[in-house]
Amino acid sequence: MNLRIASLLLVVCISATAFAQEQPRYAGKDACFQCHASQQKTVAGTPHDSGRGCEGCHGPAEAHVRSTDKKSVFSFRRASAAEVRERCGQCHANPTMAQHAVGDVSCLACHSSHHYLKKKYLLRPADDMLQHPASITTEPRIPAA
């Protein structure tokens, strides 16, 4: 009987260790700002700076902090329009977004997540907004840091 209990405990411990290793871990925004100081200034005091901070949008970043592997965090620049809309929609889901989030148009075609408090980065010029969403460029509107 003791052998069965010991075996069961061993299986549970191995499973728990494997599960813990597979789960991405959060590093905290202070770890992000060690290398991304310019982004710290653009989001300070905004809703994008609260809660999980950077990792609320980019995902757990411990692996990125340890290895600086750019593929270990979510990149809005590399993501498809649908992936960007899905990420942004986790917090910004509303009827307005549903109406204009169509086709192969990324949220970043019109908005900037890091610079949205600066009016010029909140929306593209009005003339662009009058076009059908499918004709708007899908290139992200991410200003140089």
Secondary structure, DSSP 8 states (H G I E B T S, - for coil): -HHHHHHHHHHHHHHHHHHHHHS-----HHHHHTT-HHHHHHHTTSGGGSTTTHHHHH---HHHHHH--GGGS--TTTS-HHHHHHHHHHHH-SHHHHHH--TT--GGGT--SSSTTSHHHHS--HHHHTS-GGGS--S------
